[in-house]
Amino acid sequence: MESVISHLPLFTGLSAACLILIQVALMFSVIKTRGTLNIFIGHGDNDALERKIRAHGNFTENVPIFLVGLLLLELIIGSGIWVAVLGAVVVISRLAHALALIANSGVTAGRFIGTIGTVIPLIAIAAYLLILGVRNL
């Protein structure tokens, strides 16, 4: 099969850059809190540390598969507005989710928006890739 890649995945790259910066901030938030509390394994029954660990963990559970999907989409269909919108929505959603989870362990608007703003783009990307794949079998 001949390669049809004729452009760089710029929107995936921009999304990845933003998400990497959020990832680093979440990581340092955990590190700083661990140092302050002198808790270096687990969360030591400290609610604030547990929320920071979960915010970091949830981020790392969702972002990689999104970036893989977005990259595939952008390589296949090009750097269009939909790729940019999907990337922006997930960047904003992951930031909202992380900040809300760090602040409060309950159900909050930020966590809800963060979850919906991640799940819908993931489903959209999966559906589009499935359609493209089946259509081109």
C-alpha positions in Angstrom: 0.0 0.0 0.0 1.4 3.4 -0.9 1.7 6.1 1.7 -0.5 9.1 1.3 0.9 11.2 4.1 1.7 14.6 2.6 1.6 16.8 5.6 2.7 17.1 9.2 0.2 16.4 11.9 0.3 20.0 13.3 -2.9 20.0 15.3 -2.0 16.7 17.0 1.4 18.2 17.7 -0.1 21.3 19.3 -2.6 19.2 21.3 0.2 17.0 22.5 2.4 19.9 23.5 -0.5 21.4 25.6 -1.3 18.0 27.1 2.4 17.3 27.9 2.6 20.6 29.8 -0.6 19.7 31.8 0.9 16.3 32.5 4.1 17.8 33.9 2.2 20.2 36.0 0.1 17.3 37.5 3.3 15.3 38.1 5.0 18.2 39.9 1.9 18.8 42.0 2.1 15.2 43.3 5.8 15.5 43.8 5.5 18.8 45.7 2.7 17.4 47.9 4.5 14.2 48.6 7.6 16.2 49.8 5.5 18.6 51.9 3.7 15.7 53.6 6.7 13.4 53.7 4.6 10.6 52.0 6.7 8.9 49.3 4.6 5.8 48.6 0.8 5.7 48.3 -1.3 8.6 49.6 -0.9 8.0 53.4 -4.7 8.5 53.9 -4.2 12.1 52.9 -7.3 13.2 50.8 -5.5 16.0 49.0 -2.6 13.8 47.9 -5.0 11.0 46.9 -7.0 13.5 44.7 -3.7 14.7 43.1 -2.6 11.2 42.4 -5.9 10.3 40.9 -6.0 13.5 38.7 -2.5 12.5 37.4 -3.6 8.9 36.9 -6.8 9.7 35.2 -5.0 12.0 32.9 -2.5 9.4 32.0 -5.2 6.8 31.5 -7.1 8.9 28.9 -4.6 11.1 27.0 -2.4 8.6 25.2 -5.2 6.8 23.4 -6.8 10.1 22.5 -3.5 11.3 21.0 -3.0 8.1 19.0 -6.5 8.4 17.6 -6.1 12.1 16.8 -2.8 11.4 15.1 -4.3 8.7 13.0 -7.3 10.9 12.1 -5.1 13.8 11.1 -2.8 11.7 9.1 -5.7 10.2 7.2 -8.0 13.2 6.7 -5.5 16.1 7.0 -5.2 19.1 9.3 -8.7 20.3 9.1 -10.9 22.3 11.5 -12.4 19.1 13.0 -9.0 17.8 14.1 -8.2 21.2 15.7 -11.6 21.3 17.5 -11.2 17.7 18.8 -7.7 18.6 20.1 -8.8 21.8 21.7 -11.9 20.3 23.4 -9.8 17.5 25.0 -7.1 19.9 26.1 -9.6 22.1 27.8 -11.6 19.1 29.2 -8.6 17.4 30.7 -7.5 20.6 32.3 -11.0 21.2 33.7 -11.2 17.6 35.0 -7.8 17.7 36.7 -8.4 21.0 38.4 -11.8 19.9 39.6 -10.6 16.6 40.9 -7.7 18.2 42.8 -10.1 20.7 44.4 -13.0 18.3 45.3 -13.5 14.5 45.3 -17.3 14.8 44.7 -19.1 15.1 41.4 -18.5 18.6 40.1 -19.2 20.5 36.9 -15.5 20.5 36.1 -15.2 16.7 36.4 -18.5 16.2 34.4 -17.3 18.6 31.6 -13.9 17.0 31.6 -15.3 13.5 31.3 -17.9 14.4 28.6 -15.4 16.5 26.8 -13.0 13.6 26.6 -15.5 10.7 26.0 -17.3 12.4 23.1 -14.2 13.2 21.1 -12.8 9.6 21.7 -16.1 8.1 20.4 -16.1 10.5 17.4 -12.6 9.6 16.5 -13.2 5.8 17.0 -16.4 6.0 14.9 -14.7 7.9 12.1 -11.7 5.6 12.0 -14.0 2.5 12.0 -16.0 4.0 9.1 -12.8 4.8 7.1 -11.4 1.3 7.9 -14.5 -0.6 6.9 -15.0 1.5 3.8 -11.5 0.9 2.6 -11.3 -2.9 3.3 
